[in-house]
């Protein structure tokens, strides 16, 4: 009986960790897409932004 309770607790904990990792992966993909879009939008403006000369 105790083994079943420990197994259920382990399954709940692992499910929570998996859900958290999946959620963070989605956020990382969105952040990477925004970075790429902003990079190309800035590069499309020419050399006026970010150039020191």
VEXPALUM-125036 format. One record per residue: x, y, z of N, C-alpha, C, CB in turn. Coordinates in steps of 0.001 Angstrom, whole numbers, padded with zeros to 6 digits, always signed. Glycine has a CB too. Layout:
! residues N
XYZXYZXYZXYZ ...
This chain:
! residues 53
+000833-001203+000000+000000+000000+000000+000876+001265+000000-000947+000000+001228 +001892+001247+000841+002794+002394+000907+003534+002575-000412+003796+002225+002057 +003868+001464-001064+004549+001530-002353+003660+002178-003412+004970+000130-002803 +002374+001880-003377+001448+002491-004333+001315+003991-004096+000075+001825-004242 +001313+004411-002857+001225+005838-002536+002492+006552-003005+001014+006050-001009 +003647+005949-002752+004903+006542-003224+004947+006607-004747+006101+005741-002700 +004461+005579-005423+004425+005570-006878+003500+006663-007411+003975+004200-007388 +002351+006845-006752+001416+007896-007174+002029+009278-006961+000082+007780-006401 +002700+009483-005842+003349+010765-005586+004465+011022-006596+003908+010806-004157 +005230+010011-006922+006293+010154-007915+005713+010498-009279+007124+008870-008002 +004612+009863-009650+003973+010156-010931+003455+011597-010969+002821+009170-011189 +002872+012067-009890+002364+013444-009827+003512+014437-009928+001573+013676-008521 +004605+014179-009219+005758+015086-009251+006377+015123-010645+006815+014655-008213 +006549+013947-011258+007146+013905-012592+006243+014559-013634+007438+012463-012992 +004928+014413-013474+004002+015072-014391+004114+016580-014259+002559+014619-014127 +004229+017078-013038+004382+018516-012820+005678+019044-013394+004317+018831-011347 +006771+018291-013233+008055+018711-013775+008009+018703-015299+009184+017798-013264 +007401+017689-015875+007281+017615-017326+006452+018749-017884+006678+016298-017733 +005365+019075-017212+004521+020187-017653+005283+021506-017579+003242+020266-016801 +006048+021696-016508+006820+022927-016347+007887+023051-017427+007467+022973-014963 +008594+021964-017705+009633+021992-018736+009012+022270-020104+010414+020656-018760 +007871+021669-020384+007193+021892-021662+006765+023354-021787+005969+020960-021798 +006235+023931-020709+005799+025330-020712+006991+026263-020924+005079+025676-019392 +008107+025982-020253+009300+026809-020420+009879+026672-021822+010353+026433-019384 +009771+025484-022423+010242+025297-023789+009417+026140-024759+010179+023810-024181 +008109+026188-024558+007247+027009-025416+007610+028483-025260+005750+026782-025074 +007844+028936-024033+008244+030325-023814+009590+030625-024472+008314+030625-022315 +010515+029680-024434+011820+029885-025064+011685+029986-026581+012779+028743-024695 +010811+029200-027177+010592+029265-028624+009986+030608-029008+009677+028114-029090 +009018+031081-028228+008396+032387-028508+009424+033504-028378+007205+032645-027550 +010263+033444-027341+011291+034465-027155+012300+034443-028302+012009+034262-025817 +012665+033251-028771+013604+033154-029886+012994+033717-031167+014030+031698-030102 +011722+033439-031407+011061+033993-032589+011000+035512-032530+009652+033420-032726 +010686+036055-031369+010653+037513-031219+012038+038112-031432+010118+037900-029831 +013077+037446-030935+014434+037938-031120+014803+037971-032600+015427+037068-030344 +014475+036899-033318+014800+036842-034741+014031+037904-035520+014493+035452-035304 +012756+038081-035196+011954+039098-035886+012507+040486-035612+010480+039019-035450 +012828+040784-034359+013364+042101-034023+014740+042310-034655+013450+042269-032501 +015538+041246-034753+016864+041351-035365+016745+041734-036834+017634+040025-035222 +015852+041057-037556+015710+041357-038974+014997+042674-039218+014971+040247-039663 +014093+043061-038327+013436+044362-038475+014450+045482-038239+012238+044493-037490 +015375+045292-037304+016417+046285-037069+017418+046325-038196+017126+046005-035771 +017725+045158-038769+018691+045106-039859+018098+045693-041141+019149+043661-040098 +016769+045692-041269+016136+046212-042479+016205+047735-042528+014681+045750-042557 +016461+048362-041385+016494+049815-041337+017790+050417-041840+016255+050270-039953 +018748+049617-042200+020021+050152-042678+021033+050247-041556+019820+051517-043311 +022038+051112-041728+023112+051212-040737+022912+052355-039759+024434+051379-041430 +021774+052984-039780+021578+054148-038920+021503+053743-037451+020307+054898-039322 +021039+052554-037171+020862+052127-035779+021962+051156-035403+019473+051478-035566 +022656+051445-034344+023664+050539-033831+025055+050789-034398+023260+049140-034115 +025205+051640-035354+026533+051916-035904+027200+053027-035104+026441+052304-037401 +028490+052893-034875+029169+053908-034059+029796+055004-034904+030236+053259-033201 +029818+054874-036224+030414+055932-037046+029377+056736-037765+031372+055352-038044 
